[in-house]
């Protein structure tokens, strides 16, 4: 990517993201490499066992928190109403208990990372915080609690990624209630704007149905992660130009799919993917138009690039990258068309 900046003669601003880093040493390594943005994944510090508790069970867990900590948070937030224009949010007792239990350790960790690395305070690198790896969507009250706490602790985010309602599965459009998404988006953006950071939408590739809503309701910069779709367009190149390689990669993806599902939440139905022996070479590109096939190819990318044969040679990696180098112009054209659709629906114009 860095070489492409020079290759294309691009002279405007650009940067590099240390994406979904969880450990302090990972953040340190990324900053040393010159990353201009760090996406801090706090999922390992978020307690996903809390969301399903009833009120009695919640109280039992809450009372295990030391009294000093409980009193501190309660004095600050319990039953307080916060107003942002026409939006009024009250941090009621039950919501506050949940948020302290779910996000308390994550907030401590975010603060530690902020204070450990001077690059963030010096604006040499931007800090994005991801709280989207939770069992349930981020309640607006939870977002407000996180925003208030980070501000109190002196942590100045550039962007925050809540978990929005609906499903943001890899490689396909948004699944969910668009009206609910729109209503919650407006509230999340109101909170983010009031606390001077931007919203981030993770797994944003190909979520075409929500893009017009983002453009409509966010009248300032925001962040959409789209890296995964670049891989699928690369596989599109393979399907169009090297049928033999595509067939071998597709078959290996099928063999590796079950293992890959340990790392991704998808609703892929392999039985609905047309068998390879029923598809002519000329129609292989159609797989990239099928949601089930797109997810198959998307989530198995690591295996397709890293798996080796018995002699220790890569199964596909070298052949794959050699083909991309050969078909660079086609790859660029496919990317421009596909990413261009993202930009168009997001309201961005040259």
N, C-alpha and C positions, 0 to 999 in steps of 0.2 A: 504493500500500500504506500509506504514512504517513497519507494522508487517510482511508483506511478505518478506521484506529485511532480517529480522532476521530468519524467518521461513526457507528460502531457503539457508541460510548461505552465502549470497552474501556479498563480501568484497570489491568490487570496489566502485568507486564514485557514489553517487546518490543524488537526491535533490527533492524538492517539489516546485511546481509552484502555486503562487497565480494568478489564471487564469482570464483574462478579468476583472480586477478590474477597476472601474470607479471613485470611490470616495476616497478622502484622508484618511478617516477613515477606509475604506476597506484595503488600502495598509498598514496602521498602524497595523491593527489587524493581517494581514497575516504575517508581519515581526515579530510581537511579538510571533507568533506561530512557528517561525523558518523557514519560507519560504525562500528558497535559490534563488528564482527567482520570479520576479513580471512581469506579462504581463499587461501593462497599456493600457487600452482601452480608447482611446481619442475620441471615436465616438460622444459623446455628445457635444464636442467642435468643431467638424468639420461641416462646413456649406455646406450641400448638396443641397442648393437651387441655388448655383452658376453655377454648371456644365451646366445647360440647357439654360443659358442666351445667347442672341446674343451679339455682340460686343457693340452695343449702350447701351443695358441694363446693361452690365458689367461695362461700364464706369460710368454710373449713380451710381451704387453701390460702385464702387471704390472711387469715389469722396466724398463719405460719410465718408471714412477713414480720420482721421485728417492729415493735410498736413505734419506735422513733421514726422509722421510714414511713409507716402508715400515717402517722400524725402529720409529718412534713407535707406529704402529698395532699392529704385531706384539707389541711389549712390553706393550701394554695388553690385547690381546684374543686373541692366537693360541693356539688349543687350550684356552682357558679355558672352564670350565663355570659357568653361572649357574643358580641354583636359585630358583624361585618356588613355594613350596608343594610340590606333587607334580610340578611341571614342571621338567625339567632340559634346558637347551639349551647345546650346546658350539659355540663359534665355531671350527670346524675351519679348516685352512689354506686349502682351496679356497674355502669359503664366504666367508672373510674377504677373500681376493683379489678375488673378484667384487664384494663389497659396497663395497670401497674404490674400485674402478673405476667401478661403476655410480652410487654415491651420493656420492662424495667432493666433487665440485663443487657438488652440490645442498645438501649440508650446509653448505658454506662460504657459499652464497648465503642460506640460511635464517638463519644466524648474523648475516650482514650486515644483513638486513632487521630482525631482532630488535633489533640494537644501534643501528640508524639511527633508529628511531621510538620515542621514550619512551612513547608511549601504551600500548604492550604491557606494559612493566614496571610502569606505573602502574595497570594493569587498567582503563584507559579503553576499550580495545578488545581483544578476544580474538583470538589467533592460531591459526588452523587450518592445518595443513600437509597438502597433498595429494601423495602419492607413488603415486597409483593410475594415472598415465598411463605405465605401463611395458609392455614387451613380454610380460612373464609375470607371474603373480600374485606378490604379496609373500611371499617365504618367511619363516616365523616367525623364522628366524635373522637375516634382513635387517632385519626389524622391530626385533628386539632391538638390533642394531648401531646403527640409526638412533636408537633411544631412548637408548642409552648415550651416544652421541656428543652428542646435543642436551643431555642432562643435564650432561655434562662441560663443554660450552661455555656453560652457564648459560642456555640457551634454555628457557623455561617455556611449553610448549604448553598450549592448552586442549583441542584435539582433533587427531587425526591420521587421515587417510583412507588406509589401505592398499588395494592392489588385491586383492580377495578372489578365490578360485577361482570359476570359472564366468563367465557372461556377464551383464553388467548393461546390456542394450540399452535404448534409449529407448522409453518408452511401453508396455512389455510386462513380463510376469512374468520372474522369474529363470530363466535357462537353465543347467543344470548339475546336478552331483551334490549333493543336499541333505545327504547324510551327510558328504561331504568338507567341504562348507561349514561344517557344524556343528562338526566336529572342529577345523578351523582357526580358526573364530570363537572357540572357547573359549581357544585359545592366544593369539590376538591380544588378546583382552580381558584375559587374565592379564598380558600384557606392559604393556598400557596402564594397567591398574590399579596395577601395581607402580611405574609412573613418573608417576602422578598426572595423567593426561589421559584424555580420553574418546575412544572410537572414533567414526568418522564413516563412513557408507555413502553413497557418491556414486551418482548416477543411481538413487536409491532409489524413484522413483515407480513404483507398481504392482507392486512386488516382493513380492506378497502371500504367496508360499510361504515366504519366509525370515523374515517378520515375527514369527511365533510363536517362532522360534529366537532372534531378538534379545531378545524379551521374556523368554524362559526363561533365557538365559545371561548377560544383562547386568543386574545388579541395581542399576543406578544410571543417571543420565542418559546418553544417547548422542545422536548427531546423524544424521538421515536427510534427505538433500536430495530435495525433492519438487516443485520449481518447475514442471517440464515438464508435469505432469499438469493444472495449472491452465489451460494453453493448450488442451489437448485438450478440457477441459470447456467452454471458450469456443467451440470449434468444434462441440461438441455442441449448444450453444445455437443456433448458426447453422443447423445441420442441421435442428433442430426448428422454427425460426421463420421462416427466410428461404431456402427451397429454391433460388431463383435465385442468391443470393449464394454459397450452399454449393457449388452445381454449378460456378460459375466458379472458386472458390478450389480446389476439388478438381482440376479440369482443369489449373489453373496449377501445382499441386503436382506433378502427374504430369510436366509439362513441365520442372520444375525439379529433379526428384528426383535425376537423375544428378549434377548440380552439387553438390547437398547432401551426397551420399555422400562427398565429399572431406573432410568435417568430422566424420563420424560412422561408427562401425562398426555396421552393421545387417545382418540376414539377410532383409530384406524381399523378398518375391516378388510383384512387381507383377502377374504373370499370374494370381495367385489373388485379386486384388481385383475384385469384380464391376463390370462396366462401368456407367458412369453411366446410359446409356440403357436399362439393364435394371432400374433401381431406381426405384420410384415415389417421389414427394415424401414420402409418409407413411413410407417405409422408409429414408430417408437417415440417420436416427439410428443405424441398424444398422452403418454404417461404423465407428462408435466402439466397436463390440464386436468388430471384426475386427483381429487383431494387425498384419496387413500394412498395412491402411488407417491404423491408428493411427500406425505408424511413418512412413508416407508423409506424413501431416499434421504429425507432430511435427518431423521434421528439416528440413522446408521452411518452417518458421514465419518465418524471417528474410526469405525471398524474398516470402512472402505479405504481410508487413507493410511491406516496403521497396521492392518493385518499382514502377516508374512507367511511365506510357504515354509516347507520343512528345511530348506537350505538357508533360510533367513532373509530371503529377498522379498521386497514388498510385492503383494499380489497385484496392486493396481496403481499405487502412488506415482511411480516414475512414468509409467505410460500415460496416466491421467494428466500430469503437469506438462509432459512433452506435447500432448495434444492441445492443451490450452494455449501453450506458447505458439504452436503452429496456427491455431484458429483464433488468435487474439482479436482480430478485427470482428469476427462473428460474435465472439463473447462480449466485446464492447458494445456492439449494436443491440444484442439481446438485453444486456444490462440497462442500456440507455432507455430502451422501450419499457422495460418492466419497472425500473426505479422511477422512470419518468411518470408512469401512471401513479405511483405513490405521491410524487411531488404535485402533480396536477390536482389530485383529490384533496391533498393537504392545503391547497390554496397558494402554493409557492409558484412564483413566476420569475423567469429570468429577467 
